Amino acid sequence: MLENRPLRVGTLLWLLAMSGVVVLTVMVLPQFMAKLPQRVPLGLPLAAALVQNGLLVAAAVWLGIALGRPLGLSAPAIEAAASGLDIVRALKPQLAPALLGGVAAGGFLLLATRLTPAALVDAGRGLEIPLLVKILYGGVTEETLMRWGLMTALLWLSWRFLQRSEGVPHRRYVWASALIASVLFGVLHLPAVMAIGVELSAPVASFVVVANSLPGLLFGYLYWRYGLEAAIGAHGLAHIVATLAPSL
């Protein structure tokens, strides 16, 4: 039973992350396609997006499982589910940090919305990203890719080659890994910005990178200190706060 545990953890996490990929592909990608100057059949791009993202998620899941344990990184609730243990007990220590982190990140997103460059506001008209997509893709899929996969790999490289695999990772390596993963996450938003017809000026590019990087740094801290589910919960809650608070 113990021999199959990593496979069960990986399967559960992959399925959870793929739920975000599916809703993004079905609910948002067609809107992007509609903004392209040339109309193309939706079937092939949708299938390609599912396959490509499925492989990326699988790679991220594998990295977290293969490299995370000696670093003290984990997904306690998912691991409990894979082992038949009490999921609620594994989640309890993560709830308060996730709540506080989600409210803080949601407040930041609200502020960022007010500072959004006009070019992004104009291009975003007619593009609707449902809250479900923000929660599942933003909260689950992005955290699986950027924290469980990328941040873990970056931290492992620092721990392995700079720290010589001795002891627990130094805080400076943890923060450096979280920062690099967050900045890369921000940079990866730039192609999508260009795809909807926005000219990538310095103010626009800076806003996109910073607005996406700073919450990621907080999520990286939560992942390190409390577990992947804390980062997932905070990320999802941040979108709930940023989406629903203006209407209250």
C-alpha positions, -999 to +999 in steps of 0.1 A: +000+000+000+028+024+009+045+016-024+015+030-044+010+061-022+030+085-045+010+073-075-023+079-057-012+113-045-001+122-080-033+110-095-055+129-071-036+161-076-035+157-114-073+152-115-079+182-092-056+205-113-072+192-146-106+204-134-093+239-137-078+231-172-111+218-184-132+248-173-106+273-186-105+255-220-143+253-223-153+286-209-125+311-217-104+298-246-133+302-271-135+339-261-098+344-269-103+326-302-131+349-311-108+379-308-083+366-334-084+382-368-089+349-386-116+325-376-104+289-370-124+258-360-125+254-322-120+217-320-083+215-327-072+244-304-094+231-276-080+196-279-044+209-281-049+230-250-062+201-230-033+178-241-006+205-236-019+216-202-025+180-192+012+172-198+024+204-180+003+195-150+016+160-150+052+173-151+045+197-122+028+169-102+058+146-107+083+173-097+065+180-065+063+143-055+098+135-066+115+165-050+093+180-023+097+156+006+133+163+016+125+200+014+096+197+039+071+206+012+038+187+011+001+186+003-012+172+037-049+169+028-043+152-005-017+129+010-042+120+038-069+113+012-044+090-007-036+072+025-072+068+038-065+092+067-086+120+081-087+148+055-103+173+078-076+169+105-050+175+078-067+206+066-073+222+100-039+238+104-041+253+070-075+269+073-067+301+092-035+309+071-055+303+039-083+326+051-060+354+061-038+350+030-069+349+008-084+381+023-050+399+020-044+388-016-081+396-025-076+431-011-045+435-032-064+423-063-091+449-057-065+476-055-048+464-086-081+465-104-084+502-097-049+508-110-053+487-142-040+506-173-067+518-197-054+496-225-060+465-205-094+476-194-105+484-230-091+450-243-108+431-215-143+444-224-163+415-237-139+389-221-157+372-192-137+349-169-163+332-147-156+329-110-155+291-113-126+294-137-108+318-113-112+294-084-104+261-101-078+272-126-063+301-106-066+284-072-059+247-080-042+245-114-019+275-111-008+266-076+000+230-088+020+244-117+038+273-100+042+262-064+040+224-063+060+221-095+082+251-103+089+265-068+097+230-055+121+224-084+138+258-079+141+252-042+155+217-047+182+229-071+193+255-045+192+230-016+210+203-037+238+223-053+242+254-030+234+238+003+248+204-006+216+186+005+223+194+042+195+199+066+164+218+058+165+245+031+177+279+042+151+306+043+169+327+017+166+298-008+129+294+000+122+331-006+144+332-037+125+302-051+091+317-043+101+350-058+114+336-090+084+313-095+061+343-089+079+366-113+079+339-140+042+335-134+037+372-140+058+371-171+039+342-185+008+364-186+023+387-212+016+365-242-021+364-233-021+402-230-006+405-265-031+379-278-060+401-270-045+430-289-028+450-261+004+468-271+031+457-246+043+490-233+065+493-203+037+504-180+014+476-191+041+449-189+052+462-155+016+462-142+009+427-154+041+412-139+038+430-106+001+424-101+005+387-107+038+383-089+031+398-054+002+375-045+022+346-058+050+354-033+024+352-005+011+319-019+046+306-020+051+314+017+018+296+026+029+265+006+062+264+024+049+269+059+015+251+058+011+230+027-002+232-009-038+233+002-032+266+021-018+282-011-047+268-031-073+280-006-058+315-003-056+318-041-091+307-046-105+329-018-085+359-032-105+356-064-138+353-045-130+384-025-119+404-056-149+393-076-177+396-050-166+425-027-173+453-052-210+442-054-215+441-016 
